[in-house]
Amino acid sequence: MLSRLQVNNYVLIDSLDIEFPEGLVIITGQTGAGKSILMGALNLALGAKADASVIGTKGGNCVVEAEFAVGDLLKDIAGQLDENGVDAEDGRLVIRRVVNPTGRSRAFVNDSPVTLQFLSSLVSRLVDIHSQHQTLMLSDRKFRLSSLDTYAGDSDLLDDFGSAYSELASLTERVTDLETSLRRALEERSYNEARFSQLDSAGLRQGEIEELEAEQKQLANAEEIKGTLCEAETLFFGGESDDSPGVDSMLKEIERCLEKISGFVSRAASLSERMSSCRVELDDIMSEISSLSSRTEISPERLQCVEDRLSLLYGLLQKFGCATVDELIAERDSLSSRLDDTAGMEGSLEELKAECASARARVNRLADALHEARAGAAPSFASAITDALRWLELPHAVFNVEVKPSELTSSGGDAVHFMFSATGKNPADVSKCASGGELSRIMLALKAMMAKYMDMPTMVFDEIDTGVSGSVADRMGSMICEMGRDMQVFAITHLPQVAAKGNAHYLVSKEIDPETSDAVTTIRRLGDEERVMEVARMLSGSALTDAAVANARSLLRGE
């Protein structure tokens, strides 16, 4: 239950620290006193959107704290708290929102910082707030489903369906993504196959261009190379006539001359040997020159072949935007891999579609089970609401619940329609045919029904009795009071018949601060006699009469 509320610097609330008991808590106050501001502060603590407009007149931060005694509920939310680093061993949760002047806010639970998403999830287990004009929720699909599901007790089935639906949605998204990728791959397949075939048929080899360029240079200059090598041979060996002796003949003659005088000059022998060594080296060189000359071909055909090959390779480099043959080889291998991946993607898609079909079958089975649970609970749910409405002085009222197949969503494949008739004839959509007072009674009946099954510690009614008066108001008060026997209920009301039912009564008022002349909203718990006066004021207005006071005492005694 909500045991304490502290507010600092929120709109017209300067400072507030108030404790609340169990049971039915009544909150009253004149129009404009600040009851809506009080509700706004509570909603802010519970995760409502924050901005700089909530900052009070004194500036600085706005701070709102709501303290809850969770009791037996702790075991149900312990895992959720542990996952978010929140310690609640003493069974108490203190939720704090801090809003700075820029409008940025922070949220804490037991002094541990938390996200608003976690806070909203946690608060949904602690308190249910029926705000003003929430009767519009009767036209909301999710609210109608939630009401019937709460009564049907199908939460486990709904959780299973939600998990299955999420899995199906994930698989469907993966199938769509893979189909898109495969479609693009298939659209590019012919293009990639042609490019791969062109590269593959080229028989690419590392270093080939360098080799071909060297060969092309040699072939293009073959005649000059051949002639030069032959000239070198002629110079070494000499021509055909004796008039042009070659280098070899002259070296032999020099060696002979040195041998001839070696008997007279000792150094001549060593010079002769050195000359012999030179001749051997030159013979080896000339042997290689002769071999090179014999291998040098003058072949226009081979030159053309080399140039054609180079032209092909240069063309491939330009077409594929590559700088080297190595890059062409890498592009060829990449294309081959992409072509292989297409076949793999087709296999993966078939497997994924099979998983998707299985998941869809499970979703459909769970959706059917949900439909059966809802359809089975609908008649008794409608009968209970009808009985409650007739007790609330709509003696001919009929409330029907229709469960019809609808598009699959995360909450199932059903659409729930609330049909109502105050006369018992021709029931129509409740949001289109019910008056304001009838809508208030319908919402109270629904909330009272849901409270029995929700195990909600605290419920807040913000003027749910709008549009009713007299004995109807008294009966609505009795229904709210009955709810207060099993849970903490806050009722913000303008009706004395409802106000008289509470276990505790708080008055919201607006006063003028004598120092600043600013309007300030305050709330305080009323004593027994003060409560009599407040109920009397609600009965008669600002001018209290003895009759109003007597009537107030009678209401408070339950007479």
SEKE-725869 format. One record per residue (C-alpha): x, y, z. Coordinates in steps of 0.2 Angstrom, whole numbers, plus 2048, in hexadecimal, padded with zeros to 3 digits. Each point is the difference from the previous one (the first is absolute). Layout:
N
@c1: X c2: Y c3: Z
...
This chain:
559
@c1: 800 c2: 800 c3: 800
@c1: 805 c2: 812 c3: 7FE
@c1: 805 c2: 805 c3: 812
@c1: 808 c2: 811 c3: 7FD
@c1: 802 c2: 80E c3: 7F4
@c1: 80D c2: 80E c3: 800
@c1: 7FF c2: 80E c3: 7F4
@c1: 80C c2: 80F c3: 7FF
@c1: 7FF c2: 80E c3: 7F4
@c1: 7F3 c2: 7F9 c3: 7F4
@c1: 7F5 c2: 80D c3: 7F8
@c1: 7F6 c2: 808 c3: 80E
@c1: 806 c2: 7F3 c3: 80D
@c1: 80E c2: 808 c3: 80A
@c1: 803 c2: 7F2 c3: 80C
@c1: 7F6 c2: 7F1 c3: 804
@c1: 802 c2: 7F0 c3: 80B
@c1: 7F1 c2: 7F6 c3: 803
@c1: 7FD c2: 7EE c3: 806
@c1: 7F1 c2: 7F5 c3: 7FA
@c1: 7F8 c2: 7F1 c3: 809
@c1: 7F8 c2: 7F0 c3: 7F9
@c1: 7EE c2: 7FF c3: 7FB
@c1: 7F6 c2: 80D c3: 7F7
@c1: 808 c2: 812 c3: 800
@c1: 7F5 c2: 80E c3: 7FB
@c1: 808 c2: 810 c3: 7F9
@c1: 7F5 c2: 80F c3: 7FD
@c1: 801 c2: 813 c3: 7FD
@c1: 7F8 c2: 80E c3: 7F8
@c1: 802 c2: 802 c3: 7ED
@c1: 810 c2: 807 c3: 7FC
@c1: 808 c2: 7FC c3: 811
@c1: 80D c2: 7F5 c3: 7F8
@c1: 7FA c2: 7EE c3: 800
@c1: 806 c2: 7FF c3: 7EE
@c1: 811 c2: 807 c3: 805
@c1: 801 c2: 7F2 c3: 80D
@c1: 7FC c2: 7F3 c3: 7F4
@c1: 80D c2: 807 c3: 7F4
@c1: 80D c2: 7FF c3: 80D
@c1: 7FC c2: 7EE c3: 803
@c1: 800 c2: 7FC c3: 7EE
@c1: 811 c2: 808 c3: 7FE
@c1: 807 c2: 7F5 c3: 80D
@c1: 7F8 c2: 7F1 c3: 7F7
@c1: 809 c2: 804 c3: 7F0
@c1: 7F5 c2: 80D c3: 7F7
@c1: 809 c2: 80B c3: 7F3
@c1: 809 c2: 80E c3: 808
@c1: 805 c2: 812 c3: 7FA
@c1: 805 c2: 810 c3: 807
@c1: 7EE c2: 806 c3: 803
@c1: 7FF c2: 7F5 c3: 810
@c1: 80D c2: 80B c3: 809
@c1: 7F9 c2: 80A c3: 80E
@c1: 801 c2: 813 c3: 802
@c1: 810 c2: 7FF c3: 80B
@c1: 80A c2: 7F8 c3: 7F2
@c1: 80D c2: 7F2 c3: 802
@c1: 7FC c2: 7EE c3: 7FF
@c1: 7EF c2: 7F8 c3: 801
@c1: 800 c2: 7F0 c3: 80B
@c1: 7F1 c2: 7F4 c3: 802
@c1: 802 c2: 7F0 c3: 80B
@c1: 7F3 c2: 7F3 c3: 802
@c1: 803 c2: 7F2 c3: 80D
@c1: 7F7 c2: 7EF c3: 7FE
@c1: 7FF c2: 7F2 c3: 80C
@c1: 800 c2: 7F1 c3: 7F4
@c1: 7FD c2: 7F2 c3: 80D
@c1: 7FD c2: 7EF c3: 7F8
@c1: 801 c2: 808 c3: 7EF
@c1: 813 c2: 800 c3: 802
@c1: 803 c2: 7EE c3: 7FC
@c1: 7F7 c2: 803 c3: 7EF
@c1: 80B c2: 80F c3: 7FB
@c1: 810 c2: 7FA c3: 809
@c1: 808 c2: 7FA c3: 7EF
@c1: 7FB c2: 810 c3: 7F7
@c1: 808 c2: 80A c3: 80E
@c1: 810 c2: 7F6 c3: 801
@c1: 802 c2: 801 c3: 7ED
@c1: 801 c2: 813 c3: 802
@c1: 80A c2: 801 c3: 80F
@c1: 7F3 c2: 805 c3: 80C
@c1: 800 c2: 7FA c3: 812
@c1: 7EF c2: 7FF c3: 809
@c1: 804 c2: 7F3 c3: 80E
@c1: 7F6 c2: 80B c3: 80D
@c1: 7F0 c2: 7FE c3: 7F5
@c1: 800 c2: 813 c3: 7FC
@c1: 803 c2: 809 c3: 7EF
@c1: 803 c2: 812 c3: 7FF
@c1: 7FE c2: 807 c3: 7EF
@c1: 808 c2: 811 c3: 7FD
@c1: 7FF c2: 80C c3: 7F0
@c1: 80B c2: 80F c3: 7FF
@c1: 7FD c2: 80D c3: 7F3
@c1: 80D c2: 80E c3: 7FD
@c1: 7FC c2: 811 c3: 7F9
@c1: 805 c2: 7FA c3: 7EE
@c1: 7F2 c2: 7F4 c3: 801
@c1: 80B c2: 7F0 c3: 801
@c1: 7FB c2: 7F3 c3: 80C
@c1: 808 c2: 7F2 c3: 80A
@c1: 7F7 c2: 7F1 c3: 808
@c1: 805 c2: 7F6 c3: 80F
@c1: 7F9 c2: 7F1 c3: 80A
@c1: 808 c2: 7FE c3: 811
@c1: 80D c2: 80C c3: 7FB
@c1: 805 c2: 7F5 c3: 7F1
@c1: 7FF c2: 809 c3: 7EF
@c1: 7F4 c2: 7F8 c3: 7F4
@c1: 7F9 c2: 803 c3: 7EF
@c1: 7EE c2: 806 c3: 7FD
@c1: 7FC c2: 7F0 c3: 7F7
@c1: 805 c2: 7F6 c3: 80F
@c1: 7F6 c2: 80C c3: 80C
@c1: 7F0 c2: 7FF c3: 7F5
@c1: 801 c2: 7ED c3: 800
@c1: 803 c2: 800 c3: 813
@c1: 7F2 c2: 80D c3: 804
@c1: 7F4 c2: 7F5 c3: 7F6
@c1: 801 c2: 7F3 c3: 80E
@c1: 7FE c2: 80D c3: 80E
@c1: 7F2 c2: 80C c3: 7FB
@c1: 7F1 c2: 802 c3: 7F4
@c1: 7FB c2: 812 c3: 7FD
@c1: 7EF c2: 804 c3: 7F8
@c1: 802 c2: 812 c3: 7FB
@c1: 7F3 c2: 80D c3: 7FB
@c1: 7F8 c2: 7FC c3: 7EF
@c1: 807 c2: 7EE c3: 800
@c1: 7EF c2: 7FA c3: 7FB
@c1: 807 c2: 803 c3: 7EE
@c1: 809 c2: 7F0 c3: 803
@c1: 7F0 c2: 7F7 c3: 7FD
@c1: 804 c2: 803 c3: 7EE
@c1: 812 c2: 7FA c3: 801
@c1: 803 c2: 7EE c3: 7F9
@c1: 80E c2: 7FC c3: 80C
@c1: 7F6 c2: 805 c3: 810
@c1: 7F1 c2: 7F5 c3: 7FB
@c1: 80B c2: 7F2 c3: 7FD
@c1: 80A c2: 803 c3: 810
@c1: 7EF c2: 800 c3: 80A
@c1: 7FA c2: 7F0 c3: 7F9
@c1: 811 c2: 7F7 c3: 801
@c1: 801 c2: 806 c3: 813
@c1: 7EF c2: 7F8 c3: 803
@c1: 804 c2: 7F0 c3: 7F6
@c1: 811 c2: 7FE c3: 809
@c1: 809 c2: 7FB c3: 7F0
@c1: 810 c2: 80A c3: 804
@c1: 80B c2: 7F0 c3: 7FE
@c1: 7F8 c2: 7FC c3: 7F0
@c1: 802 c2: 813 c3: 7FA
@c1: 812 c2: 800 c3: 805
@c1: 803 c2: 7F0 c3: 7F6
@c1: 7F8 c2: 808 c3: 7F1
@c1: 80A c2: 810 c3: 802
@c1: 810 c2: 7F6 c3: 800
@c1: 7FA c2: 7F5 c3: 7F1
@c1: 7FA c2: 810 c3: 7F7
@c1: 811 c2: 809 c3: 803
@c1: 809 c2: 7F1 c3: 7FA
@c1: 7F5 c2: 7FF c3: 7F0
@c1: 803 c2: 813 c3: 7FD
@c1: 813 c2: 7FD c3: 802
@c1: 800 c2: 7F2 c3: 7F4
@c1: 7F5 c2: 809 c3: 7F3
@c1: 80C c2: 80F c3: 800
@c1: 80E c2: 7F4 c3: 7FD
@c1: 7F7 c2: 7F8 c3: 7F2
@c1: 7FC c2: 811 c3: 7F8
@c1: 812 c2: 805 c3: 802
@c1: 807 c2: 7F0 c3: 7F9
@c1: 7F4 c2: 801 c3: 7F1
@c1: 805 c2: 811 c3: 7FC
@c1: 812 c2: 7FC c3: 801
@c1: 7FD c2: 7F0 c3: 7F5
@c1: 7F6 c2: 80A c3: 7F4
@c1: 80E c2: 80D c3: 7FE
@c1: 80D c2: 7F2 c3: 7FE
@c1: 7F5 c2: 7F7 c3: 7F3
@c1: 7FE c2: 810 c3: 7F6
@c1: 813 c2: 802 c3: 800
@c1: 803 c2: 7EE c3: 7FD
@c1: 801 c2: 801 c3: 7ED
@c1: 80A c2: 80F c3: 801
@c1: 80C c2: 7F8 c3: 80C
@c1: 801 c2: 7F0 c3: 7F6
@c1: 805 c2: 809 c3: 7F1
@c1: 80D c2: 80A c3: 809
@c1: 807 c2: 7F0 c3: 809
@c1: 800 c2: 7F6 c3: 7EF
@c1: 80A c2: 80E c3: 7F8
@c1: 80D c2: 800 c3: 80E
@c1: 800 c2: 7ED c3: 802
@c1: 803 c2: 7FD c3: 7ED
@c1: 80E c2: 80D c3: 800
@c1: 80B c2: 7F3 c3: 809
@c1: 807 c2: 80D c3: 80B
@c1: 812 c2: 7FD c3: 808
@c1: 809 c2: 80A c3: 80C
@c1: 80F c2: 80B c3: 7F9
@c1: 7FA c2: 7FC c3: 7EE
@c1: 7FF c2: 812 c3: 7FA
@c1: 812 c2: 803 c3: 806
@c1: 806 c2: 7F1 c3: 7F6
@c1: 7F6 c2: 804 c3: 7F0
@c1: 806 c2: 812 c3: 800
@c1: 812 c2: 7FA c3: 801
@c1: 7FD c2: 7F4 c3: 7F2
@c1: 7F7 c2: 80D c3: 7F6
@c1: 80F c2: 80C c3: 801
@c1: 80C c2: 7F2 c3: 7FB
@c1: 7F5 c2: 7FB c3: 7F1
@c1: 7FD c2: 811 c3: 7FA
@c1: 813 c2: 803 c3: 7FF
@c1: 805 c2: 7EE c3: 7FB
@c1: 809 c2: 805 c3: 7EF
@c1: 80B c2: 80D c3: 809
@c1: 804 c2: 7F4 c3: 80E
@c1: 804 c2: 7F2 c3: 7F4
@c1: 80B c2: 80C c3: 7F6
@c1: 809 c2: 807 c3: 80E
@c1: 804 c2: 7EE c3: 807
@c1: 806 c2: 7FA c3: 7F0
@c1: 80B c2: 810 c3: 7FE
@c1: 808 c2: 7FB c3: 812
@c1: 803 c2: 7EF c3: 7FA
@c1: 809 c2: 806 c3: 7F0
@c1: 80B c2: 80C c3: 80A
@c1: 805 c2: 7F2 c3: 80C
@c1: 803 c2: 7F2 c3: 7F3
@c1: 804 c2: 80B c3: 7F1
@c1: 7F9 c2: 800 c3: 7EF
@c1: 802 c2: 7F4 c3: 7F2
@c1: 80F c2: 809 c3: 7F8
@c1: 811 c2: 800 c3: 809
@c1: 800 c2: 813 c3: 7FF
@c1: 7F5 c2: 801 c3: 80F
@c1: 806 c2: 7F5 c3: 80E
@c1: 7F5 c2: 7FF c3: 80F
@c1: 804 c2: 803 c3: 812
@c1: 802 c2: 7EE c3: 803
@c1: 80E c2: 7FE c3: 7F3
@c1: 809 c2: 810 c3: 807
@c1: 7FF c2: 7F9 c3: 812
@c1: 807 c2: 7EF c3: 7FA
@c1: 80E c2: 809 c3: 7F8
@c1: 804 c2: 80B c3: 80F
@c1: 800 c2: 7F0 c3: 80B
@c1: 80C c2: 7F8 c3: 7F4
@c1: 80C c2: 80F c3: 800
@c1: 800 c2: 800 c3: 813
@c1: 804 c2: 7ED c3: 801
@c1: 80E c2: 803 c3: 7F3
@c1: 809 c2: 80C c3: 80C
@c1: 7FC c2: 7F7 c3: 810
@c1: 811 c2: 7F8 c3: 800
@c1: 808 c2: 811 c3: 800
@c1: 7F4 c2: 80A c3: 80B
@c1: 7F9 c2: 7F7 c3: 80F
@c1: 7F0 c2: 80C c3: 801
@c1: 7FB c2: 7FC c3: 7EE
@c1: 7FB c2: 7EE c3: 806
@c1: 7F4 c2: 807 c3: 80C
@c1: 7F9 c2: 80C c3: 7F4
@c1: 7FE c2: 7F2 c3: 7F3
@c1: 7F6 c2: 7F6 c3: 80D
@c1: 7F5 c2: 810 c3: 804
@c1: 7FD c2: 802 c3: 7ED
@c1: 7FB c2: 7EE c3: 7FF
@c1: 7F3 c2: 803 c3: 80E
@c1: 7F9 c2: 80F c3: 7F7
@c1: 7FE c2: 7F6 c3: 7F1
@c1: 7F6 c2: 7F3 c3: 80A
@c1: 7F5 c2: 80D c3: 807
@c1: 7FD c2: 809 c3: 7EF
@c1: 7FD c2: 7EF c3: 7F8
@c1: 7F2 c2: 7FD c3: 80D
@c1: 7F9 c2: 811 c3: 7FD
@c1: 800 c2: 7FD c3: 7ED
@c1: 7F8 c2: 7F0 c3: 803
@c1: 7F1 c2: 808 c3: 809
@c1: 7FF c2: 80E c3: 7F3
@c1: 7FF c2: 7F2 c3: 7F2
@c1: 7F3 c2: 7F7 c3: 80A
@c1: 7F6 c2: 810 c3: 802
@c1: 801 c2: 804 c3: 7EE
@c1: 7FA c2: 7EF c3: 7FB
@c1: 7F1 c2: 801 c3: 80C
@c1: 7FC c2: 811 c3: 7F9
@c1: 7F2 c2: 7FE c3: 7F4
@c1: 7F9 c2: 80C c3: 7F4
@c1: 7EE c2: 7FB c3: 801
@c1: 7F2 c2: 80D c3: 7FB
@c1: 7F3 c2: 7F2 c3: 804
@c1: 806 c2: 7FE c3: 812
@c1: 801 c2: 813 c3: 802
@c1: 7EE c2: 802 c3: 7FA
@c1: 7FB c2: 7F2 c3: 80C
@c1: 809 c2: 809 c3: 80F
@c1: 7F8 c2: 811 c3: 7FC
@c1: 7EF c2: 7F8 c3: 7FE
@c1: 802 c2: 7F8 c3: 811
@c1: 806 c2: 811 c3: 808
@c1: 7F2 c2: 809 c3: 7F8
@c1: 7F3 c2: 7F3 c3: 808
@c1: 808 c2: 802 c3: 811
@c1: 801 c2: 813 c3: 7FF
@c1: 7ED c2: 800 c3: 7FB
@c1: 7FC c2: 7F6 c3: 80F
@c1: 809 c2: 80B c3: 80B
@c1: 7F7 c2: 80F c3: 7FA
@c1: 7EF c2: 7F8 c3: 7FF
@c1: 801 c2: 7F9 c3: 812
@c1: 808 c2: 80F c3: 807
@c1: 810 c2: 7F7 c3: 806
@c1: 812 c2: 804 c3: 800
@c1: 808 c2: 7EF c3: 800
@c1: 7FC c2: 7EF c3: 7FA
@c1: 800 c2: 7FB c3: 812
@c1: 7F1 c2: 80B c3: 803
@c1: 7F8 c2: 7F8 c3: 7F1
@c1: 802 c2: 7EF c3: 807
@c1: 7F9 c2: 806 c3: 811
@c1: 7F1 c2: 807 c3: 7F7
@c1: 7FD c2: 7F0 c3: 7F6
@c1: 801 c2: 7F6 c3: 811
@c1: 7F3 c2: 80C c3: 808
@c1: 7F4 c2: 7FE c3: 7F1
@c1: 802 c2: 7ED c3: 802
@c1: 7FC c2: 801 c3: 813
@c1: 7F0 c2: 80B c3: 7FC
@c1: 7FA c2: 7F4 c3: 7F4
@c1: 802 c2: 7F2 c3: 80C
@c1: 7F8 c2: 80A c3: 80E
@c1: 7F0 c2: 802 c3: 7F5
@c1: 7FE c2: 7ED c3: 801
@c1: 803 c2: 800 c3: 813
@c1: 7F3 c2: 80E c3: 802
@c1: 7F3 c2: 7F7 c3: 7F7
@c1: 803 c2: 7F1 c3: 80C
@c1: 7FF c2: 80B c3: 80F
@c1: 7F0 c2: 809 c3: 7FA
@c1: 7F8 c2: 7EF c3: 7FF
@c1: 805 c2: 7FB c3: 811
@c1: 7FB c2: 811 c3: 807
@c1: 7EF c2: 7FF c3: 7F8
@c1: 7FD c2: 7EF c3: 808
@c1: 804 c2: 807 c3: 811
@c1: 7F4 c2: 80F c3: 7FC
@c1: 7F2 c2: 7F4 c3: 7FB
@c1: 802 c2: 7F6 c3: 810
@c1: 800 c2: 810 c3: 80A
@c1: 7F1 c2: 806 c3: 7F7
@c1: 7F7 c2: 7F0 c3: 804
@c1: 804 c2: 802 c3: 812
@c1: 7FA c2: 812 c3: 800
@c1: 7F0 c2: 7FA c3: 7F8
@c1: 7FD c2: 7F2 c3: 80D
@c1: 803 c2: 80C c3: 80E
@c1: 7F5 c2: 80D c3: 7F8
@c1: 7F2 c2: 7F3 c3: 7FF
@c1: 803 c2: 7FC c3: 812
@c1: 7FF c2: 812 c3: 805
@c1: 7F0 c2: 802 c3: 7F6
@c1: 7F8 c2: 7F1 c3: 809
@c1: 805 c2: 807 c3: 811
@c1: 7F9 c2: 811 c3: 7FC
@c1: 7F0 c2: 7FA c3: 7F8
@c1: 7FD c2: 7F4 c3: 80E
@c1: 803 c2: 80E c3: 80D
@c1: 7F6 c2: 80E c3: 7F7
@c1: 7EE c2: 7FA c3: 805
@c1: 804 c2: 800 c3: 812
@c1: 80A c2: 810 c3: 7FF
@c1: 7F2 c2: 809 c3: 7F8
@c1: 7F3 c2: 7F9 c3: 80C
@c1: 80B c2: 806 c3: 80F
@c1: 801 c2: 811 c3: 7F8
@c1: 7ED c2: 800 c3: 7FD
@c1: 7FC c2: 7FC c3: 812
@c1: 80C c2: 80E c3: 806
@c1: 7F8 c2: 80D c3: 7F5
@c1: 7EE c2: 7FB c3: 805
@c1: 806 c2: 801 c3: 812
@c1: 806 c2: 812 c3: 7FC
@c1: 7EE c2: 804 c3: 7FB
@c1: 800 c2: 7FC c3: 7EE
@c1: 7F2 c2: 7F3 c3: 802
@c1: 7FE c2: 7FB c3: 7EE
@c1: 812 c2: 801 c3: 7FB
@c1: 807 c2: 7F3 c3: 7F5
@c1: 813 c2: 7FE c3: 7FD
@c1: 806 c2: 7F4 c3: 7F3
@c1: 812 c2: 7FB c3: 7FB
@c1: 803 c2: 7FA c3: 7EF
@c1: 811 c2: 7F7 c3: 7FB
@c1: 803 c2: 801 c3: 7EE
@c1: 80F c2: 7FA c3: 7F5
@c1: 80B c2: 80E c3: 7FB
@c1: 812 c2: 803 c3: 7F9
@c1: 80D c2: 7F8 c3: 80A
@c1: 809 c2: 80B c3: 80C
@c1: 80C c2: 7FE c3: 80F
@c1: 7F0 c2: 7FD c3: 80B
@c1: 7F8 c2: 7F3 c3: 7F5
@c1: 7F4 c2: 7FF c3: 7F1
@c1: 7F0 c2: 807 c3: 809
@c1: 7F7 c2: 810 c3: 800
@c1: 7F5 c2: 802 c3: 810
@c1: 7F1 c2: 80C c3: 7FE
@c1: 7F6 c2: 806 c3: 80F
@c1: 7ED c2: 802 c3: 7FC
@c1: 7F4 c2: 809 c3: 80B
@c1: 7EE c2: 805 c3: 801
@c1: 7F9 c2: 80A c3: 80F
@c1: 7EE c2: 7FA c3: 7FB
@c1: 805 c2: 7EE c3: 7FC
@c1: 7FC c2: 801 c3: 7EE
@c1: 80B c2: 801 c3: 7F1
@c1: 812 c2: 801 c3: 808
@c1: 80C c2: 80A c3: 7F7
@c1: 813 c2: 805 c3: 802
@c1: 801 c2: 807 c3: 812
@c1: 80B c2: 80F c3: 7FB
@c1: 7F2 c2: 805 c3: 7F4
@c1: 7F0 c2: 7FE c3: 809
@c1: 804 c2: 803 c3: 813
@c1: 7FE c2: 810 c3: 809
@c1: 80D c2: 808 c3: 80B
@c1: 7F8 c2: 7F9 c3: 810
@c1: 7FE c2: 7EF c3: 7F8
@c1: 812 c2: 800 c3: 7FA
@c1: 806 c2: 804 c3: 812
@c1: 7F6 c2: 7F1 c3: 807
@c1: 806 c2: 7F4 c3: 7F2
@c1: 812 c2: 805 c3: 804
@c1: 7FE c2: 7FE c3: 813
@c1: 7F8 c2: 7EF c3: 7FD
@c1: 80E c2: 7FB c3: 7F5
@c1: 80D c2: 806 c3: 80C
@c1: 7F8 c2: 7F7 c3: 80E
@c1: 7FF c2: 7F0 c3: 7F6
@c1: 812 c2: 802 c3: 7FB
@c1: 806 c2: 804 c3: 812
@c1: 7FA c2: 7EF c3: 806
@c1: 80C c2: 7F7 c3: 7F3
@c1: 80F c2: 80C c3: 7FE
@c1: 807 c2: 7FF c3: 812
@c1: 804 c2: 812 c3: 7FE
@c1: 805 c2: 808 c3: 811
@c1: 7FA c2: 812 c3: 7FC
@c1: 7F3 c2: 807 c3: 7F5
@c1: 7FC c2: 813 c3: 7FD
@c1: 7F0 c2: 806 c3: 7FA
@c1: 800 c2: 812 c3: 7FB
@c1: 7EE c2: 806 c3: 7FF
@c1: 7FA c2: 7F0 c3: 7F9
@c1: 7EF c2: 805 c3: 807
@c1: 7FE c2: 80E c3: 7F3
@c1: 7EE c2: 802 c3: 7FA
@c1: 7F7 c2: 7F7 c3: 80E
@c1: 7F8 c2: 806 c3: 810
@c1: 7F4 c2: 7FB c3: 80E
@c1: 7FD c2: 7EE c3: 803
@c1: 80B c2: 7FA c3: 7F1
@c1: 80E c2: 80A c3: 808
@c1: 7FD c2: 7F7 c3: 810
@c1: 801 c2: 7EF c3: 7F8
@c1: 80F c2: 805 c3: 7F6
@c1: 808 c2: 805 c3: 811
@c1: 7FB c2: 7EF c3: 808
@c1: 808 c2: 7F7 c3: 7F1
@c1: 810 c2: 80A c3: 802
@c1: 800 c2: 7FD c3: 813
@c1: 7FD c2: 7ED c3: 7FD
@c1: 810 c2: 800 c3: 7F5
@c1: 809 c2: 809 c3: 80E
@c1: 7FE c2: 7F1 c3: 80B
@c1: 80C c2: 7F6 c3: 7F6
@c1: 80C c2: 80D c3: 7F9
@c1: 805 c2: 812 c3: 802
@c1: 7F4 c2: 80C c3: 7F7
@c1: 802 c2: 812 c3: 7FD
@c1: 7F0 c2: 809 c3: 7FB
@c1: 801 c2: 812 c3: 7FA
@c1: 7EE c2: 806 c3: 800
@c1: 7F3 c2: 80F c3: 801
@c1: 7F2 c2: 7F5 c3: 806
@c1: 7FC c2: 800 c3: 813
@c1: 7F8 c2: 7EE c3: 7FF
@c1: 811 c2: 7F9 c3: 7FA
@c1: 80B c2: 80B c3: 80C
@c1: 7F6 c2: 7FA c3: 80F
@c1: 805 c2: 7EE c3: 7FC
@c1: 813 c2: 802 c3: 803
@c1: 80B c2: 7F9 c3: 80E
@c1: 80B c2: 810 c3: 7FE
@c1: 7FC c2: 811 c3: 7F9
@c1: 80C c2: 80D c3: 7F9
@c1: 7FC c2: 812 c3: 7FB
@c1: 809 c2: 808 c3: 7F2
@c1: 800 c2: 813 c3: 801
@c1: 808 c2: 80F c3: 7F8
@c1: 807 c2: 80E c3: 80B
@c1: 80A c2: 810 c3: 7FD
@c1: 811 c2: 801 c3: 807
@c1: 801 c2: 810 c3: 80A
@c1: 812 c2: 803 c3: 7FD
@c1: 800 c2: 7FD c3: 7ED
@c1: 7EE c2: 803 c3: 7FC
@c1: 801 c2: 7F0 c3: 7F6
@c1: 7F2 c2: 7F3 c3: 7FF
@c1: 805 c2: 7F0 c3: 809
@c1: 7F8 c2: 7EF c3: 800
@c1: 7FF c2: 7F6 c3: 810
@c1: 7F8 c2: 7EF c3: 806
@c1: 7FD c2: 7FB c3: 811
@c1: 7F6 c2: 7F2 c3: 809
@c1: 7F0 c2: 805 c3: 808
@c1: 7FB c2: 7FC c3: 811
@c1: 7EE c2: 7F9 c3: 804
@c1: 7F8 c2: 811 c3: 803
@c1: 809 c2: 808 c3: 7F1
@c1: 7FA c2: 7F2 c3: 7F6
@c1: 7EE c2: 803 c3: 805
@c1: 802 c2: 812 c3: 7FA
@c1: 808 c2: 7FC c3: 7F0
@c1: 7F2 c2: 7F3 c3: 7FB
@c1: 7F4 c2: 80E c3: 806
@c1: 808 c2: 80C c3: 7F4
@c1: 7FF c2: 7F4 c3: 7F2
@c1: 7ED c2: 7FE c3: 804
@c1: 7FC c2: 812 c3: 801
@c1: 80E c2: 80B c3: 7F9
@c1: 80A c2: 80E c3: 808
@c1: 7F1 c2: 805 c3: 80C
@c1: 7FF c2: 7F1 c3: 80D
@c1: 7EE c2: 7FD c3: 807
@c1: 7FB c2: 7F6 c3: 80F
@c1: 7F7 c2: 7F4 c3: 7F4
@c1: 810 c2: 7FD c3: 7F6
@c1: 80A c2: 7FD c3: 80F
@c1: 7F3 c2: 7F4 c3: 807
@c1: 7FF c2: 7F7 c3: 7EF
@c1: 813 c2: 7FF c3: 800
@c1: 800 c2: 7F8 c3: 811
@c1: 7F3 c2: 7F3 c3: 7FA
@c1: 80A c2: 7FC c3: 7F0
@c1: 810 c2: 7FD c3: 80A
@c1: 7F7 c2: 7F5 c3: 80C
@c1: 7FA c2: 7F6 c3: 7F0
@c1: 7ED c2: 804 c3: 804
